[in-house]
């Protein structure tokens, strides 16, 4: 055979492309092979080979050392794992759950479950908690370290005014940028720390020592950092030309010239510096609010957007306030100039504030914050502070002097009028170019966070003085109206002295036939309630309304009671003045009752009632509806209304009883035993002579009351009178022992038909309101056989009530039925 062919030689390896090499490889080749001559130079090749060999040996020794250490460590862990598995195997063998003849393994297993496993679990939890604690502590230490480094850099910068003219523009720009970056780093570190602390409070509240130590360190940094940030921001405002000069005219503040807004006129560099300072200050405030919320252990703190204060806005208001207060001090006797100046300044700058600062607020991610509202709120609080220190405090001291009380009361009311008008004008500024926050005409439509009335929220003594002055002023208005007797007169169309097109009056005074004084009284009440409408504190508003409107209501109730006691309702109804007067009082009580009920259903009054309950106000009556603000007043009015209706009903029934006494007790016509067999049963009989006068008097009473009493109370009144007459006549007939002949029954039916006919104009079926009389008539019309059968059934107590069902008798008692039947049997 031919020998096999020899294998072909392997080709040489192909060199990679230069583009495929890594940068470090390319640099290496460039250093050792700069020219083609270097490729053939033997010395260079030897040095390169020697260098590579040394590096390879070093790497190999390093790898072997590292591998040996890893191997030893792995072997050690393997031995420990093997030992642990061996011990576990021995423990399982000792259990002997299946092979133990005497249950020794079961006892051992129970012991392991009862003691060993809980102990091991506890130790594992402790180890895990310790590990988590150490990790958290290390994380916080690193964050606090970053915070301290950044804060020290900020505070180590130049302490002079970096925005003064002696610093160059380039230096200002360079230093400001570095300082701002470090400040943002410090704020970010504090936010990161706060995130960790919130998690610790939520999941590990037992680590209070760690919390306390971190808070102490962060607080120390904040104490030193905040003044620095505020100082730099104020210096920046001064460099911008803030605050502008105030130029009031000689005639006060009526024509203040327009004021230039430096925020709008800022150049690009200054605008950038101010934006950075504004955002940093806002971020610092947001951090401060988060820390306060967490330290108060209240993660559900409600964001009060109405009283929101931004530090950056306050820094704009503070220098303006110092200049405005200079003018305010000259106008303590002319407060209208104060309000004019405050409104003018607020209005002139509000557009620029909104255009310049609102984008910065949005950039700082301050959710639900409005630059416009913060600006208006800060200006209002500035004016409130001045009035509190220099005006109301002076009024309070003068009010204590008896001779000065009238003048102080007049000045106090005038100042409150100015405050209310000013609050409405400031609210209108907030609603410029806004559809969402429109001014509502309903109660509570204004933003209560923007109100000068906040001066009374923290001074309950001033609130009481104001309420007392308002009450006396309202009482003077009412007294002038009370002197007019026509204010109590009910007319077919009430000519009220006030405008009846008020939004809070859901029904007119004519609907309830109330006298004009009731509507005038409610108008005064509502005016007092509206005066505290913009007060920020819900509880303060509730207290003011109690001191004014509530007290005023009780005084008016006394007037109603005195007028009722002065009115004498006599049995002779020839005098309509008394009954008309009482009807007017009832209508007034009813009308006021309805309005108070409507007001109590408003959300604002519900909130005030809840605020009173939250203050642990003692409630003496457990049956009182705690959700009704005017509950006691409404209940008192209801009692008065009911009592006065009962008085009218009692007078009507007493008069009817007096006039019908002879008819009921001494009526011989029922016992007439003449032979009427030839008379038709359906003969029409006239009303008994001794019953006509009672019916006429009852008809006149009802007609008079219907004209002058409101529909609701008249409905209750005539139904109660009908019920009373039904009870009176039925009981009197049973007790009178009158014997009824056939003609007497017809006469009695004719008289009762005449009585019921009087109520015909008020109801389609008045018979339904006289059930006892109807049942007596049914019994008297029974035949003798039916009477005897019914008497037999009634004697049986078990089945006595069953025989009454076919006759529709359910209101008379068994004794009353037997008494009536006895009279019927006698004539039978």
ChimeraX attribute file (.defattr): number of C-alpha atoms within 10 A of each C-alpha:
attribute: neighborCount
match mode: 1-to-1
recipient: residues
	/A:1	3
	/A:2	4
	/A:3	5
	/A:4	6
	/A:5	6
	/A:6	6
	/A:7	6
	/A:8	6
	/A:9	6
	/A:10	6
	/A:11	6
	/A:12	6
	/A:13	6
	/A:14	6
	/A:15	6
	/A:16	8
	/A:17	7
	/A:18	10
	/A:19	8
	/A:20	9
	/A:21	11
	/A:22	10
	/A:23	10
	/A:24	9
	/A:25	12
	/A:26	13
	/A:27	12
	/A:28	11
	/A:29	10
	/A:30	11
	/A:31	9
	/A:32	14
	/A:33	16
	/A:34	10
	/A:35	9
	/A:36	8
	/A:37	10
	/A:38	13
	/A:39	12
	/A:40	11
	/A:41	11
	/A:42	11
	/A:43	10
	/A:44	15
	/A:45	15
	/A:46	11
	/A:47	12
	/A:48	13
	/A:49	12
	/A:50	12
	/A:51	11
	/A:52	12
	/A:53	12
	/A:54	12
	/A:55	12
	/A:56	12
	/A:57	11
	/A:58	12
	/A:59	12
	/A:60	12
	/A:61	12
	/A:62	12
	/A:63	12
	/A:64	12
	/A:65	12
	/A:66	11
	/A:67	12
	/A:68	12
	/A:69	12
	/A:70	12
	/A:71	12
	/A:72	11
	/A:73	12
	/A:74	12
	/A:75	12
	/A:76	12
	/A:77	12
	/A:78	12
	/A:79	12
	/A:80	12
	/A:81	12
	/A:82	12
	/A:83	12
	/A:84	12
	/A:85	12
	/A:86	12
	/A:87	12
	/A:88	12
	/A:89	12
	/A:90	11
	/A:91	14
	/A:92	14
	/A:93	12
	/A:94	14
	/A:95	20
	/A:96	17
	/A:97	16
	/A:98	9
	/A:99	11
	/A:100	12
	/A:101	9
	/A:102	8
	/A:103	14
	/A:104	14
	/A:105	19
	/A:106	15
	/A:107	14
	/A:108	17
	/A:109	18
	/A:110	12
	/A:111	12
	/A:112	15
	/A:113	12
	/A:114	11
	/A:115	10
	/A:116	13
	/A:117	12
	/A:118	12
	/A:119	13
	/A:120	11
	/A:121	11
	/A:122	12
	/A:123	12
	/A:124	12
	/A:125	12
	/A:126	12
	/A:127	12
	/A:128	12
	/A:129	13
	/A:130	12
	/A:131	12
	/A:132	13
	/A:133	16
	/A:134	12
	/A:135	12
	/A:136	16
	/A:137	16
	/A:138	12
	/A:139	15
	/A:140	21
	/A:141	14
	/A:142	14
	/A:143	20
	/A:144	21
	/A:145	13
	/A:146	17
	/A:147	25
	/A:148	17
	/A:149	14
	/A:150	21
	/A:151	22
	/A:152	17
	/A:153	15
	/A:154	21
	/A:155	15
	/A:156	10
	/A:157	13
	/A:158	10
	/A:159	11
	/A:160	11
	/A:161	16
	/A:162	21
	/A:163	23
	/A:164	14
	/A:165	10
	/A:166	9
	/A:167	13
	/A:168	12
	/A:169	14
	/A:170	9
	/A:171	11
	/A:172	17
	/A:173	17
	/A:174	12
	/A:175	15
	/A:176	19
	/A:177	14
	/A:178	13
	/A:179	20
	/A:180	18
	/A:181	16
	/A:182	19
	/A:183	25
	/A:184	19
	/A:185	17
	/A:186	27
	/A:187	22
	/A:188	18
	/A:189	21
	/A:190	23
	/A:191	20
	/A:192	17
	/A:193	22
	/A:194	20
	/A:195	13
	/A:196	18
	/A:197	24
	/A:198	20
	/A:199	12
	/A:200	18
	/A:201	16
	/A:202	11
	/A:203	10
	/A:204	14
	/A:205	14
	/A:206	10
	/A:207	13
	/A:208	12
	/A:209	10
	/A:210	16
	/A:211	19
	/A:212	12
	/A:213	11
	/A:214	18
	/A:215	17
	/A:216	11
	/A:217	13
	/A:218	17
	/A:219	13
	/A:220	10
	/A:221	18
	/A:222	18
	/A:223	10
	/A:224	13
	/A:225	18
	/A:226	14
	/A:227	11
	/A:228	15
	/A:229	19
	/A:230	16
	/A:231	14
	/A:232	19
	/A:233	22
	/A:234	20
	/A:235	17
	/A:236	20
	/A:237	20
	/A:238	15
	/A:239	15
	/A:240	19
	/A:241	14
	/A:242	18
	/A:243	20
	/A:244	15
	/A:245	12
	/A:246	17
	/A:247	12
	/A:248	15
	/A:249	11
	/A:250	9
	/A:251	9
	/A:252	16
	/A:253	20
	/A:254	14
	/A:255	14
	/A:256	17
	/A:257	14
	/A:258	14
	/A:259	14
	/A:260	15
	/A:261	18
	/A:262	16
	/A:263	21
	/A:264	14
	/A:265	13
	/A:266	14
	/A:267	11
	/A:268	9
	/A:269	11
	/A:270	18
	/A:271	16
	/A:272	12
	/A:273	18
	/A:274	19
	/A:275	18
	/A:276	19
	/A:277	22
	/A:278	20
	/A:279	21
	/A:280	21
	/A:281	23
	/A:282	21
	/A:283	20
	/A:284	24
	/A:285	17
	/A:286	18
	/A:287	17
	/A:288	15
	/A:289	12
	/A:290	17
	/A:291	20
	/A:292	11
	/A:293	15
	/A:294	17
	/A:295	16
	/A:296	9
	/A:297	13
	/A:298	10
	/A:299	12
	/A:300	8
	/A:301	11
	/A:302	8
	/A:303	9
	/A:304	10
	/A:305	14
	/A:306	16
	/A:307	18
	/A:308	18
	/A:309	19
	/A:310	21
	/A:311	18
	/A:312	22
	/A:313	21
	/A:314	18
	/A:315	15
	/A:316	18
	/A:317	20
	/A:318	15
	/A:319	16
	/A:320	19
	/A:321	20
	/A:322	13
	/A:323	14
	/A:324	20
	/A:325	15
	/A:326	10
	/A:327	18
	/A:328	23
	/A:329	14
	/A:330	12
	/A:331	14
	/A:332	15
	/A:333	11
	/A:334	12
	/A:335	19
	/A:336	18
	/A:337	19
	/A:338	24
	/A:339	19
	/A:340	18
	/A:341	21
	/A:342	21
	/A:343	20
	/A:344	18
	/A:345	18
	/A:346	22
	/A:347	17
	/A:348	15
	/A:349	20
	/A:350	19
	/A:351	17
	/A:352	18
	/A:353	20
	/A:354	18
	/A:355	14
	/A:356	15
	/A:357	21
	/A:358	17
	/A:359	13
	/A:360	19
	/A:361	22
	/A:362	15
	/A:363	12
	/A:364	16
	/A:365	14
	/A:366	16
	/A:367	10
	/A:368	11
	/A:369	17
	/A:370	20
	/A:371	25
	/A:372	24
	/A:373	25
	/A:374	26
	/A:375	25
	/A:376	26
	/A:377	27
	/A:378	26
	/A:379	26
	/A:380	24
	/A:381	21
	/A:382	22
	/A:383	21
	/A:384	20
	/A:385	15
	/A:386	18
	/A:387	20
	/A:388	18
	/A:389	11
	/A:390	13
	/A:391	18
	/A:392	18
	/A:393	13
	/A:394	14
	/A:395	19
	/A:396	17
	/A:397	11
	/A:398	16
	/A:399	18
	/A:400	11
	/A:401	11
	/A:402	8
	/A:403	10
	/A:404	13
	/A:405	16
	/A:406	13
	/A:407	12
	/A:408	20
	/A:409	21
	/A:410	12
	/A:411	15
	/A:412	21
	/A:413	15
	/A:414	13
	/A:415	18
	/A:416	16
	/A:417	13
	/A:418	18
	/A:419	20
	/A:420	19
	/A:421	13
	/A:422	20
	/A:423	23
	/A:424	17
	/A:425	14
	/A:426	24
	/A:427	24
	/A:428	14
	/A:429	19
	/A:430	23
	/A:431	16
	/A:432	13
	/A:433	9
	/A:434	9
	/A:435	8
	/A:436	7
	/A:437	15
	/A:438	15
	/A:439	16
	/A:440	10
	/A:441	10
	/A:442	10
	/A:443	17
	/A:444	18
	/A:445	14
	/A:446	22
	/A:447	22
	/A:448	21
	/A:449	24
	/A:450	26
	/A:451	28
	/A:452	27
	/A:453	24
	/A:454	21
	/A:455	22
	/A:456	22
	/A:457	17
	/A:458	11
	/A:459	12
	/A:460	14
	/A:461	12
	/A:462	17
	/A:463	20
	/A:464	16
	/A:465	16
	/A:466	20
	/A:467	22
	/A:468	17
	/A:469	20
	/A:470	20
	/A:471	20
	/A:472	14
	/A:473	15
	/A:474	19
	/A:475	17
	/A:476	11
	/A:477	13
	/A:478	16
	/A:479	10
	/A:480	9
	/A:481	18
	/A:482	15
	/A:483	10
	/A:484	11
	/A:485	9
	/A:486	14
	/A:487	19
	/A:488	20
	/A:489	18
	/A:490	23
	/A:491	15
	/A:492	10
	/A:493	10
	/A:494	17
	/A:495	16
	/A:496	16
	/A:497	12
	/A:498	12
	/A:499	10
	/A:500	17
	/A:501	10
	/A:502	11
	/A:503	10
	/A:504	16
	/A:505	16
	/A:506	12
	/A:507	15
	/A:508	15
	/A:509	22
	/A:510	18
	/A:511	13
	/A:512	23
	/A:513	26
	/A:514	29
	/A:515	27
	/A:516	24
	/A:517	23
	/A:518	22
	/A:519	24
	/A:520	19
	/A:521	21
	/A:522	19
	/A:523	18
	/A:524	18
	/A:525	19
	/A:526	14
	/A:527	13
	/A:528	20
	/A:529	19
	/A:530	13
	/A:531	18
	/A:532	23
	/A:533	21
	/A:534	24
	/A:535	24
	/A:536	22
	/A:537	18
	/A:538	21
	/A:539	19
	/A:540	22
	/A:541	23
	/A:542	21
	/A:543	18
	/A:544	24
	/A:545	22
	/A:546	17
	/A:547	19
	/A:548	22
	/A:549	23
	/A:550	20
	/A:551	15
	/A:552	20
	/A:553	19
	/A:554	15
	/A:555	12
	/A:556	15
	/A:557	16
	/A:558	11
	/A:559	13
	/A:560	20
	/A:561	14
	/A:562	11
	/A:563	14
	/A:564	20
	/A:565	11
	/A:566	10
	/A:567	15
	/A:568	13
	/A:569	20
	/A:570	14
	/A:571	16
	/A:572	12
	/A:573	18
	/A:574	11
	/A:575	11
	/A:576	13
	/A:577	14
	/A:578	17
	/A:579	21
	/A:580	20
	/A:581	21
	/A:582	25
	/A:583	30
	/A:584	26
	/A:585	25
	/A:586	30
	/A:587	27
	/A:588	27
	/A:589	24
	/A:590	24
	/A:591	25
	/A:592	22
	/A:593	19
	/A:594	18
	/A:595	17
	/A:596	17
	/A:597	16
	/A:598	13
	/A:599	19
	/A:600	20
	/A:601	14
	/A:602	15
	/A:603	12
	/A:604	18
	/A:605	21
	/A:606	17
	/A:607	16
	/A:608	23
	/A:609	20
	/A:610	17
	/A:611	17
	/A:612	19
	/A:613	14
	/A:614	10
	/A:615	9
	/A:616	8
	/A:617	9
	/A:618	8
	/A:619	10
	/A:620	7
	/A:621	8
	/A:622	7
	/A:623	7
	/A:624	12
	/A:625	11
	/A:626	16
	/A:627	16
	/A:628	20
	/A:629	26
	/A:630	21
	/A:631	16
	/A:632	14
	/A:633	19
	/A:634	21
	/A:635	13
	/A:636	15
	/A:637	24
	/A:638	16
	/A:639	13
	/A:640	20
	/A:641	20
	/A:642	17
	/A:643	13
	/A:644	18
	/A:645	20
	/A:646	15
	/A:647	13
	/A:648	20
	/A:649	19
	/A:650	16
	/A:651	18
	/A:652	24
	/A:653	19
	/A:654	13
	/A:655	19
	/A:656	21
	/A:657	17
	/A:658	12
	/A:659	19
	/A:660	19
	/A:661	16
	/A:662	13
	/A:663	17
	/A:664	20
	/A:665	14
	/A:666	13
	/A:667	17
	/A:668	14
	/A:669	18
	/A:670	18
	/A:671	17
	/A:672	14
	/A:673	14
	/A:674	9
	/A:675	10
	/A:676	12
	/A:677	9
	/A:678	6
	/A:679	9
	/A:680	8
	/A:681	11
	/A:682	7
	/A:683	8
	/A:684	10
	/A:685	13
	/A:686	11
	/A:687	18
	/A:688	16
	/A:689	10
	/A:690	16
	/A:691	21
	/A:692	18
	/A:693	14
	/A:694	19
	/A:695	21
	/A:696	13
	/A:697	19
	/A:698	21
	/A:699	15
	/A:700	14
	/A:701	19
	/A:702	18
	/A:703	13
	/A:704	15
	/A:705	20
	/A:706	18
	/A:707	16
	/A:708	23
	/A:709	24
	/A:710	22
	/A:711	15
	/A:712	11
	/A:713	20
	/A:714	19
	/A:715	14
	/A:716	12
	/A:717	21
	/A:718	19
	/A:719	19
	/A:720	17
	/A:721	20
	/A:722	21
	/A:723	15
	/A:724	18
	/A:725	21
	/A:726	20
	/A:727	15
	/A:728	17
	/A:729	18
	/A:730	22
	/A:731	15
	/A:732	15
	/A:733	18
	/A:734	17
	/A:735	14
	/A:736	13
	/A:737	13
	/A:738	21
	/A:739	23
	/A:740	25
	/A:741	23
	/A:742	23
	/A:743	21
	/A:744	20
	/A:745	20
	/A:746	21
	/A:747	20
	/A:748	21
	/A:749	19
	/A:750	17
	/A:751	20
	/A:752	20
	/A:753	14
	/A:754	18
	/A:755	24
	/A:756	19
	/A:757	17
	/A:758	17
	/A:759	20
	/A:760	13
	/A:761	10
	/A:762	15
	/A:763	14
	/A:764	9
	/A:765	12
	/A:766	18
	/A:767	18
	/A:768	12
	/A:769	21
	/A:770	21
	/A:771	19
	/A:772	23
	/A:773	24
	/A:774	20
	/A:775	19
	/A:776	22
	/A:777	16
	/A:778	13
	/A:779	20
	/A:780	23
	/A:781	15
	/A:782	16
	/A:783	13
	/A:784	16
	/A:785	11
	/A:786	12
	/A:787	20
	/A:788	15
	/A:789	12
	/A:790	21
	/A:791	18
	/A:792	12
	/A:793	17
	/A:794	20
	/A:795	12
	/A:796	10
	/A:797	9
	/A:798	9
	/A:799	11
	/A:800	15
	/A:801	16
	/A:802	11
	/A:803	16
	/A:804	16
	/A:805	9
	/A:806	7
	/A:807	11
	/A:808	12
	/A:809	19
	/A:810	13
	/A:811	14
	/A:812	16
	/A:813	12
	/A:814	17
	/A:815	11
	/A:816	17
	/A:817	20
	/A:818	19
	/A:819	15
	/A:820	22
	/A:821	20
	/A:822	17
	/A:823	18
	/A:824	23
	/A:825	17
	/A:826	11
	/A:827	13
	/A:828	13
